[in-house]
Amino acid sequence: MKKFTFLLVILAITYSTMAQDYQITFEPVAGGEAIDSIRVFNMVNNESVKLDPGETLQLGVTTSSELKLLGENQGSLYPNPFNEKSILSFTTKKREDVVLSIYDATGKSIIREKRTLNPGNQHFKIAVPTAGIYYISALTDDQNYSCKGIYTGAHRNSASIQYEGNTPIESFQETSLLKSASKGLTYADGDVLHYVCYSGNNTSVIGDSPTGSKTVSVEFYECKIGEKYYKTVRIGEQVWMAENLEYLPQVNGQDDMSTSEEKYYVYNYDGTDVAEAKATDYYQTYGSLLNVTAAIDNAPRGWRLPTNEDWSTLRNFINTDQGTSEKAGQHLKATAGWIEEGAGNGPDTYGFSAVPNGRFQSGGYCCATGYSFLWSSTEVNAEEGHKFYIVQTDENLYDSDAPKSSGHAVRYIMSE
């Protein structure tokens, strides 16, 4: 019979981090579209996990990848988290004695039972006394099954382990007891998470740095331009495209410029072949660059090119939300692609994911990897429009006038 020493050592090592575990649940807004799935990205450590409808995201320094250290095999605990009782499931392939134990977060054993089991998929009903984190272990002659459970229910007088019987091994993969109600992701307080939520053709991005358990409300917005459905992100009270416009019905050469007719460009491309332009790395990374006429004309129904006021509202919201001044640009930057000079890449705090797309202007292309230039619809005069921009060297969101004939990236905002 194997010893419990290894399990208890791991419990002692990880106890200090257990208080950081948060449970994040997701629900559509009232009357909104159902959630098909969610992909959660930790933008700091580059880990991700996919959630199916109804699954809970469990965040903590110790998560599913580390739970495997608690024993040779992970058992199945369903539901988890649980507010009444949960079912522990594991497999025995011969008649043997099994020792079942439940430990609290300090590593203290609160109940231990021994039972002789016939071969099969074993199911035990687990109950614990108080809300918190628990470890459940099933120790056989040659296996150790273990998992972490989270109890969120009312106080009980004691813990209990009740045998619920077994099922044939060949049917075990089909039983609902194996379904996981939660999935884990490594997280430290302050990490930036992106919840990328899917419903049909629509995708909503939510940026978050949770400080406790919570329920996230998800709303979807359709933003279709040409044949592409664009990701969207809500920042404060505004809803923005979460990626650059890629619409390219034509592509114009560098000598073909206008302040009144629609013109489309692709960074560092000088030609008129749309397929060729779309095949370039620049297009696939940054999207298309449009003059202001094309930028205004191609907004889909319910969306528009943002005004100076819209951009200023975004800037002010971020500065207020972060408790800082002149750092809105840094929080909008994507986590990769920017020149590592000065401020460099950003944390992408809200999921806006601004990329350094550069610009097209009389004289050619400029500033990719170092600048993100984005159109405003506010007009200065017949020849001049206005742009907002982010630079790699510092953290602000700037704005200045720009020739209407120049090519900048486009992010539409939802009309009120």
Residue, then its C-alpha position, 0 to 999 in steps of 0.5 A: m500500500k502506498k504512503f500518503t507522504f507525497l500528497l501531504v507534502i504537496l498540500a503543504i507547499t501549495y496551501s499558501t496559494m489556495a486563497q487565490d483560487y477564484q471561480i468565474t462563471f459566464e452567462p448571456v445578458a437577459g434576452g441575449e444570444a446563447i454562449d456556444s463556447i469561451r476561450v480564455f487566454n492568460m495574456v501574461n503566461n500565454e496559457s489558454v483553456k476552452l470552456d463549454p456552456g455551463e462550465t466554470l473557470q477556476l483560476g489560481v496559482t494551483t490549477s488543473s495542471e498542478l493537480k496531477l502532482l497530487g497523485e498518479n491519476q486524476g479522478s473525476l469529481y462532478p459537479n465541481p464546484f458543488n454546493e451539496k454533494s459531489i460524485l468521485s469516480f475512478t477505476t479499479k481493474k481487480r478486486e482490491d482494498v481502497v482507502l478513501s480520504i478527504y483533506d482540507a486545504t491545510g492538509k489535515s485529513i477530515i475523514r478516511e474510510k477503507r473499502t473492498l471493491n470489485p473491478g469496475n468504475q467506482h462512484f462515491k458520494i462526497a460531502v464536506p462540512t464547510a465551504g472551501i477547498y478540499y482534496i479527495s484521494a482514493l489509494t489502491d494497491d497500485q494506483n493513487y487517484s486524487c482531485k481538488g474539489i471546491y465546496t460552496g454550500a452551507h455548513r454541515n456537522s461532518a464530512s461523509i463518503q458514501y459508496e454509490g456502486n460501480t459500472p462496467i469498465e467498458s461503459f465508463q467513458e459514456t457516463s455523465l459522471l466523467k463530465s467536468a463542471s470546471k476547468g483550471l487556468t494558472y493565474a496570479d492577481g494582476d494578470v490580464l485575461h481575455y474571455v473570447c466568447y463565441s455565439g454563431n458568427n459573433t465573437s465578443v472579447i472581454g478583458d479582465s483581471p479578476t480579484g475574486s469569484k464572479t459571474v461575467s455577463v456576455e453580450f454579442y454584437e454583429c459586426k459584418i463587413g464584406e464576408k468577415y464577422y469581426k470580433t468586438v469588445r466593450i470598453g466602458e459604455q462603448v463597443w468597438m471592433a476588437e481587430n483592424l478592418e481587413y476589407l479590401p474590395q480593391v487595392n490602389g498603387q502608391d500614386d493613386m491617391s484621393t481625398s474624395e474617392e475611396k482608396y485602399y492600400v496594404y502596407n508596403y504593397d505597390g500594385t493593384d492585385v487584391a489576391e496578391a496584396k491579401a497574401t502579404d504578411y503585412y495584410q494578414t497582420y495589420g489588415s488594410l489601410l484606407n483613406v478617410t472616404a473609404a473608412i467612413d463609407n464602409a461602416p456596417r449598419g449600426w456602426r460608424l467611424p469614431t469621432n474625436e469625441d468617441w476617441s477622447t471618451l475612450r482615452n478618458f475612461i481608461n485613464t480614470d479606470q486605471g487611476t493614471s494619466e496619459k497611459a491609455g495607449q499602453h493599455l490598448k496595445a497588443t501584447a506582441g508585435w511592437i518594437e521593444e523600445g521604450a514602452g514596447n508591447g502592452p498588456d492589452t488590458y481590455g482586449f482592444s489589441a492595437v497593432p502597429n500597423g503604420r500608415f500610407q501617405s504621400g511619399g510611401y509607407c511608414c512606421a509599421t511595428g512602431y506606430s498604430f494610426l487609426w482614423s477619426s471621422t472628425e473633419v478639419n477642412a476639405e483636405e485634412g481629417h484627424k487621426f489618433y495614434i499610439v507609439q512604441t516609445d511611450e504610453n499615451l494615446y495621441d491625436s493630430d491632423a492628417p491628410k484625408s488622402s492618407g491611408h490609416a487603419v480602421r476601428y468602427i464603433m457601435s452607434e448608440 
